[in-house]
Amino acid sequence: MSLVNATSSSKFDTLNGKSKLSRKYSIHSQAHRVNSFQKIGVLCRKHRLRLFRRVSELVITMLLPALEVALFCLCMGRDPTAIQMAVCNQEKPPFMSLVFLKSIDPDFIQLKYYDTPEEAIDSVRNADTYSAIVLAKNFTSSMQQFASKVYPELRKNNVGETASTIVAKFLHGGSQGNGLDQPGSPMPLPTPFEPTSGMLDTPPGQSSTSTPMPPTTTTTLGPVTAIPINSVPVEQLTDVDDSIIKIYYDGSNALHVNIIRRELFSAIFRFVEQLGKLIGHAGIANQLPIRFEKPIYGTEKTDMIEFVGPGLMVFIVFFATMSITSMAFLSERREGTLERSLIVGMTPTEFIISQIINITFLLVVQITLTVVMGFWIFSFPMKGSYFLAVAMMFCQGLCGMTYGLMLSAICTNEMTALMLGAGSQLMFCFITGIFWPVDTMIPFLRYFSYMMPQTLPMESFRHILIRGFGLSRSAVWNGYVISVDKSHKSTTIMGDDKQLPLHKIIMVGSGGVGKSALTLQYMYKEFVSDYEPTKADSYRTKVLLENSEATVDILDTAGQEDYAAIRDNYFRSGEGFVCVFSITEYESFAAISDFREQILRVKGDEMIPMILIGNKADLSSARRVKSEEAQMIADQWHIPYIETSAKTYMNVDEAFMRLLLDIHQRKKALQHAASAKSKKSKKKRKCTII
């Protein structure tokens, strides 16, 4: 650790009749050393102070994951209610058709009656309703005829055919469709239903362009327990097709279609059960060839929230932590605080650990608020251990943290990281099986999905929440293993970037000469006309030098005299220096000698790579420094001189590449000399045993 003594000496120099105050600074080392724990503690305090100075950003950062979970639960995942369904009941008087219509759950489907099938179907075409039911005029009797032909044993000499028996056997006949599904299409699960006392009430008239369904006039369904219908002459029956309930629906909305299929399929079971109670045979529904027992996992009416909710919680925690981490490191680099920390003796490992400690604090708060919002407010299913669930979310948060570190290592600014993070977030949303099962993907994408850092952890999280699995199941601990493995791979990718040769360039010169404009033009090919004094900005990019890739770190320093006390720390880490003056200001040209003197004093090497740049060459009419004079000074210092224009991009790349080549060649020469010296010393150590 070093301290700067800014009270050494000062002197006046006369330059073109003007006096200029120049100061010299010296560095004194402390007598004691500071260990890594103390450095990390100082950095953590610095990060914490910086974080709590932005209270609004801090509050939004901590609340955002919980708010996203709340918005999902409020806006998505719920079944639609009051789906409009057109009904054309042609049976007069209605008997079995009325019992069936009464079996449809009014909480999900709202019936709207029409006089003719054409009107009902047109209501679907006109988007007034989502589906239409057409019941034939001989619905009850045609079911009797069909059942008598398929099941002759149903004929009873003493009582005759009952409605419930006909319906049960009709549904038992697997070869005859029920009008709910096309051949080969999946049949949704039924929902349990308990009949109510109002089940047999006549449905009230509903407002529509047509007249409501006419009430029953000749058949009373109140206290009747058994209703024989064998008195209907066979010659009055129409063909068997009248026993089929025909459904016409709008297939453009998959969610509505699935709800309609599910509710109508459930209505069939309730229909049979109700008729069984009417005739005194309550167990008639048990004669159906299918019966759904209580679900082993989940609920009887599983909704989208139960499947998507667990995966969404993991997904939100992952990307929230990723965004915080990448933005934190990139802002530190942009503002120069990262470079300053490294200059005063902090190591990259200490800096990263301190950031991780502070981000972990935010992660714990985010997980706590997300758990409260999901499990206690919106009642997400929780059959397993809260500890395992929170541990999985924490592991995914750490995985997102390493992913953010990787983004900060490969991106040059916050905007690039934001675009890359948002793009990857959308891709992960589709491919990791949050909203749709992975099994529905094509084989290639399914394999690619399991390579993602979230697919298996999401499945493990669902196993914990919905099925109550513990660590004894491989399906659970696989998620933890994947999270740790992906975190390690992200840090490995980040480490590979740092193994490239690093060349550090320091921009020096008076204030307002265009150091920042030159740097931004070289880095991003853009010119910034507005002048804002720079404190210390750090930029990093990759270049190709002599067919080998290298990383360039450019530190743009402040030119004002107020920051002269900290320049020694900046100069100590530099490997090459860009000395910039403005050709329109002679004072900036004269100040270059003071900057060079300070560089040589700190580095102690007159051969340090350096280049002299005369900027603002596009303002030749306002020139105050002659090219010959600047070239003469550069020749005396044995460094190249180039005139540039940050506005027109003239000679910007040439100036930086020339300095980078000097740094690269100097490093190669020093390495070659060190290697030769090492070989020579080894050769001298050889001895001969006689």
N, C-alpha and C positions, 0 to 999 in steps of 0.2 A: 504494500500500500504506500502511496507517495502523496506528499503534500506540496502545494504550490506556494512559494514565497514570492509575493508580488511587491515587495518593498525594497528591492535590491538597489537599482540605480536608474537615473533618467538623465538625458542629455538633450541639447538642442542642436539640430543640424540646420545649416542654411542651404536652401535649395531654391535657385532662381530668385533670390531676394526675399524668400519667405522662410519663416522659421517653422520647424516641425518637431513636435515632441515625440521622441521614440523611447521606449522602455525595454529593459531587459529583465528576464525572469529566470530564476534558477529553481532547481528541484532538489529537495532534501528528503531523504528516506527516513521512515520511522525506525525506531530502535527495536520494536517488537513486530512479530508477524501476526497476521490475522488468519484464523483457520477457516475452513469452508463453511462450517456451521454458522459462524458469525456473518460471513458474507451472504449466505442464503437468508439469514434473518434480516439483514439490512435490505436485501432485494425484496423480500416479502413485504416488509414495511413500506417500501417505496411503491410497490404494486398496489398494496391495500389503500394507501393514501390517494393514489391516482384513481383508484376505482371508486372510492367513496366521495370524491369530489364531483362525480357525475351521478348524482342521486337518481335522476330520472331514467338514465340509461340502465342503471343498476336494477331499479324496480322492474322495468320492462323486461330485462334479461331474465330475472328470476320468475316472473309471473307468466312469461310467454308460453312455456310448455303446458302449464296447467290450464291456461286460457284456450289453447288449441284443443286439448282433450274435452273441455267443456263445450266448445263450439261443435266439435264432432258429435258429441252425445245429443246436443240440442237440434242439430240440423240434419244429421244422417243416421242411418241404421234402424229407423223405426218403420213399422209396417204402415202403409197408407190406410186410412179409414174412410168409410162412406164412399166406396167405389160405386159409381153409378152403373147399374145393370138393368137393361131393358127386359121386360117379361111380356110374352104373349101367350096367355093361357086360353086355349080354344076349347077346353073341356067344360061342358055345361050339362048338369051342375058339376062343379069341381069337387073331386073327392081325393084320390091319391095325389093329384097334382097340387092341391091345396096343402096337404100334409108335407109334401116335399118342399114347397116354397116356404112354409113355416120353419123348416129345418135349416134354412140358410141364416147364418149369423148376421144380424143387422148391424153389429159393431163394425164390420168390415165391408159389407156389401149392402147398398141401399137399392131396393127394387123400385123400378119405375114402369108402370103398366101401360101397354099399348093394345089396341083392338086387333090389329092384323100383324102377321109375321113381317110383311113388307115394311110397316112403320117401325117395328122394333129393329130390324136390320138396318134401315136407313138412319136410325138414331146413332148406330155405331159408325156408319159411313160419314155422318155429319159431325162426328166427335162429340156428340151430346152424351153418349155413354161409352163404356169400355167393352161391353159384351152384351149379348142378347140371348135369352132362353126362349125357345119355342116348344110348347107342350101341345101335343096333338089333341083333337077333340075327343077321341076314343082312348085316351091314355090309360085309364083304369081297365077297361074291358080288353084292350089289345094286350096288356100285360098278362091278363088271365089266359087269353088264347095262346100266347107264346109259351107261357109256363106249362099249359096243358099238353102242348105238342112235344116240348122238350122233355118234360117230366110227367109221364102219364100217371105215375103213382100218386100225383098230387090230388087226383079226383077222389073225393070222399062222398060216400053214398048217403051218410046221415046228415052231414052239415053242409058240405059243399066247400068250394074254394073260398078261403078268406083272403082279404087284401094283403095282410102281412105275409102270409105264406107265399103268395104269388110274388111279392116284391123280393122276399128273401131268396127264393129259388131263381128268380130272374137275375139277381145280382150274383148268384152262385154260378151261373152259366158263364164260364170264362171265355167262350168263343164269341160272345156277343158284346160289342163295344157299348160303352155307356155315354158316348158323346162328349166326354171331357178331354180326351187326349187322342192325338193321331197315333196310328200303330207305331210301336217302337219308342214312343216318347216316354220320358220318366214320369212316374206318378208321385206327386208330393205326399208328404206324411200327413195323416189326418190329425185333427185336433179334438181333444175330449169335449164332450158336451153333456150337460145335465138338463133334461127337459124341465120346462117351467110350466106353471099352471096356465099361462096364457098362450101356450104353444098352439092350441087349436082355435084361437080367436081369429075371426076374419080380418085380414090385413086392412088397415085403414086406407082410404083413398088418398092418393098422392097427386100433387099438382103436376100436370104434364099437358102436352097438346092433345092427348087422347083422354078418353074417359077411364076412370079407375075400374079395377077388376070387379065384375058384378058379384054381389054376395051370393052365398049358397041359398037356394030356394027350396029344394026338395029333399036334401040330405042333411040331417042334423048330426054333428060330430061331437056333441058335448059329452054326456056320460056313457056313450056307447062303448062296450068292451069288445064285442065281436060283431062283424058286419059281413054276412054271407052275400056274395054277389053272383052265385050260380044261376040266379033267375034271369040273367041277361041272355037273350037269345043269341046263339052263335052267329046266325046269319047277319046280325047287326054289327058284328065286329069288323073292323077294317084289317088291313095287313099288319104284320108284326112290327113294321117300322114305326107304327104309332107309339110303341112302348119305349122308344129311344128318346132321351132328353137331348135335344139339339142345342148346341152352344155355338154362337157366332161371336168371335172376339177380335179385338184390335191387337195384333201381335207386335206392334211397334214399341211397346213398353214392356220389357221383360219382367220388371218387378210386378206390375199389375197383372200380367198373365199368370205368374207364379202364385200370386195371392188368390186370384180367381180359381185356379185349378185346385189349390189347397182347400179353399173354403167349400167349393162344390163337392170335392171328394169327401170332405168331412160331413157335408150335408147328407150324402148318401147313407153314411153310417147312422146319423141321427134319424134319418127317415125310416130306416128299417127298425131301429130301436123303438121309435115312437109308435109305429104300427103294431109292434109286438106287444106293447103295453095296452094298446087299444083293444086287442082281441084277447087279452088275458094270458099271453105267452111272452113274458118279459125277456126270456132267454133266447128269443128267436134270432137276435143279432149274433149270438154266439155260433150260429150255424154257418155264418159266412166263412169262406176259406182263408181269410186273413184277419189277423188281430195284432195291433201294435201295443206292446206292453210299455211300461214306464221306461223312459230312456235311461240307459246306464250312466251316461255323462250328458250334461247339458239339461235343457228343459224341453217340455213338450212343444213349446212354441219358440224355437230358437230364432233369434233375430240377428241382424247384421252386426250389432254392437258386440255381441258375445264372441264373434269370430274376429272382427277387425280391431276391437278395443285393445286387447293385449299387445298385438303387433304394433299398433299405433303408438302406444306408450313407449315401447322400446325405440321405435323409429324417431319419435320426437326428441327423446333424451339424447340419442346418438347425434342428430344433426344440430341440436341446440348447442351441445358441447363443442362440436366441430366448428361451428361458426364463431363462437367465443374465442376459441384457441387460435384459429387462423387470423382473426381480426386483431387479437392482442399482440401477437408476434409481429405482424406486418405493420401495425401502427407504431410499435416500438422501433422498428427498423426505419420507418419513414421519418419519425421525429428525431432520430439520432440517439435516443436513450440507450438502445442496444449497443451502439458503437461506443458510447461514453462508458457504459458499464464494463465492456471488454477492455477499454483503454486503461481504466483505473485498477485493473487486476482481476476482475471477475472472469471465470472460465465459462465457456458455453454451457457446460453441464450444470454449473451452479445457477446460471440464468434460467435454463429450462426447468430445473427442479423448483425454483422459486415460483415460476409461472404456474407450474402444475399444482403446487400447493394452493395457490390462490384460486385457480379455476376449480379445483376439487371442492373448495368451500362453496362455490356457486353451484356445483353439481349436486352436492348434498341438499342444498335448499331447493333446487329444482325438482329433485326426486321426491322430497317430502311433500311439496305442494301438489305434484302430479299424483302421488299415491292418495292424498286426501281427496283430491278432486275426482279421481277415477273410482276408488273403492268405497269411500264413505259418503260421497255426495251423489254419484250416479250409479252406485251399487254394481260395479263390475263383479263378475263371479270370482270367488276366491275359495277354492276347495283345498289348497295346499298351504305351504308355509309362507308367511309374510317375509321372513328372513331370506328365504331363497329367492323370492320375487324381487325384493329390493337389491339383493346381491347381483342378480342378473341385470337389472337396470344400471347398477353402478359399473359393472364390467363393460356394458355397452357404452356407458358414458366415457370410460377410460379409452375404449376403442375409438370413439369419436374424437377424443382428445388427440390421440396419435395421428388420426386421419387429418385433423386440423394442422398438426405440426408438419405433416407431409405437404399439405397445401401451401403453408407459409414458406416451406423450403423451395418449392418449385415455382411459386408465383412471385412476381415482382411488385405487385401493389394490391391494395384491398379490392379494387374493382375486378381484377382478374380472378382473385380467389373467390369473390362473391359469385361471379358468373359460373366458375367451375363447380363451386359447391351447390348452387341452385340446379345446375344441369345434372349433376350426379344424384342429387336428392330426388329429382323427378324419375330418373332411371331406376334408382333403388326402389322407389315407390311401386313401379310396375313389375319389377323382376324378382322382388323378394317375397312375394306372396302375402302382402298386407291385406289387400282387398279381394284377392281371388286365389284359390288354392294353386300351389305350384304344380300339382298333378295335371292340370289342364294345359300346361305349356307343351310346346313341341320338345322332343328329347334334347336337342342341342341347347335350347334356352334353359331347360330344366337343369342340365349339368352346369351351365353358367350361373344359374341362380344359386346353386349350392356352394359356389365359390365366393359368393358375397358374404360380407361380415355380419349380415343380419338374418339371413334366411333360417338357419338352424337355431340360432338363439331365440328367434321369434317362436319357432315350434316348441322349443323347450319352455319358454314363458307360458305358452298356451297349455302345455302339459301340467305345469305347476298350478295355474289358476283354475282351469276347467276340470282337469282330471285328478288333481291332488297328488301328482307324482312327486317322489323325493329323489335324493341323490342315488338311491339304489337302482334307478332306471337309467339306462344309457341315453335315452332320449332327453334326459335332463342335463346330465353332466357334459354331454356333447356340446351344449350351448356355451358352457363356461370355457371349455377347451378351445372352441372356435374363436371366442372373444379374445382370449389371451394370445392365440396364434396370430390373428389378424393384427392385433396391436403390435406384436413383435415385428411382423412383416412391414408395417407402415413405418416404424422407426428404422428398419433396415434400409428401406427405399430412401428415407430422408438422409441416412448416413452415407449412402452411395453418392449423393450429390456433394457432400462435403469432402469427399476424397479426391475431387478434382483439384489441380493446382490452383491456388488462390493468389491473385495479384491485387494488392491494395494501393489505390491511388487517392491522393489528397489534393483537393482543389484549394489553392491559396490565392490571395489577392485582396485588394481593397474592396469596400462595399460599393455595390452598384456597377461593377465592371462587367457583369454578365456570367459569373461562375455558375449560378443555378440554371440560367438559360442554356448555357453550353451543355451542362450535364443532362438536362431534360431533353434537349435536342438529340444528344447521342443515345440516350436510353429509349426514348419513346417517339422520336422523330416529330416533336411538336414544339412550338415556340410560345412562350408565355410572356406577354407584353407587360403585364402588371408587375411592378416591383414590390417585393415584400422581403425585408431583411431576413436572412437565414441565420439560424442558430447553429444547427448541425443536422444535415440530412444525409442518410446513407442509402445507396442504391446498389443493386447487385444484378448481374446478368452473366451470360455465357458467351464466350468468343472462341474463335478458331485461330490458333497461333501456330504456324509452321506445322499444319496438319494434325495438331493435337488440341483437344478441347480444354479450356480453362475457365475458371470463374473470376470475374472482375468485380471488386468491391470498390465503389467510388464514394468518398466522404466529402460532401460539400460543406466547407467550414464557413464561419462568420468572418467577414472582413473588417468589422467595426473594431475600434480600439478597445471597447469595453470587454471584448471576449479574448483579448490577447493573453490573459492569464492562463487560459486552459489550452492554448494552442500547442504547448509542449507535449501534453498528453496525447493530442491527436497526431502530432508529427512523429511521435515515437513508434507508432504502429505502421506508418506509411512505408511503402516500398518504391513509390514513384510520386513525383509532385508536378502538378500543372500550375505554373505561375501565370496568372492572368492579369492583364491590365487593359484599359480602354485607350484606344488611339485618340480619343477625343478628350482625355484628361491626363495632363502631364504628371499631376501629383500621383495618380495611380501607378504610372510607370516608374517614378522615382521611389515609390514605396516597395517595389519588388526587391530592391537590394536588402531592405530590412527583413523581409520574409525569407529570403535566401540565407541571410546570416543566421536567423533563428533556426532554420532547417539544418544547416551544417553544424551548428552548435549542439542540437539535440541528437542528430544522427552520427556526428563525428566522422563523416565520410564525404569527402569532396567529390567522389565518383558516383554518388547516389543518382539514379536516373531522374532527369528533370527536363521539362520543356517550357519554353517561354512562348506565350500566346498573346498576340495583340488582337483583342476582340473589337467588334463593331466596325468591321472593315466596310460595311455597307454605307457608313456615314463618312465617306471620304472627304466630303466638303467641309466637315467640322474637324478634320484631323489636326491634332496638336503634337503628335509624336511621329517623327520621321521614321520611315522604315529602315533607313541606313543606320540611324542611331540605335534602334532596337537590335538590329542585326549585329552591330559592333559589340554591344553588351553581351549578347548571346555567344559571340565568338570568344570573348574574354572568359566567359564562364564555361566554355566548351560544351554548350547545350544547343539543341536546334531551336530555331525561331520560325513560327508560322503565324500568319494573320488569318483570322477566322471571322465569320459572321454567324451568330446564333440565330439571327432572323432568317437569313437566306440559306442556311445550312452549308455555307462555304467552308471547306477544309475541316469540318468538325470531325468526321470519321478519321481523316488522315492524321490529325493531331493526336487523337487518343490511340490509334493503332500504332503510331510511331513510338509513343511512350511505352505502350504495352510490349512491343517487340524488344525495346531496350531492357525492360524489366525481365522479360522471359530469357533473353540471351545472357544477361548478367547472372541470373540464377543458374542457368546451365553451366556457365563458366565457373561459378563458385562451387557447384556440385562436382564438376570435373576436377577442379583443383583439390577439393577435399578428398575425392576418391584417389587421386594420384598420391597425395600426401599419406593417406592411409596405407596404400600399397607399399610405398617407400619405407614407412615405419615398420611394416611387417617384414619387409625384406631385410632390414637391418637387424631384426631380432633373431634371425636365423643363426644357428651355431653348428659347429662341426664336432662330433664326438669322435675322439681318437682312441 
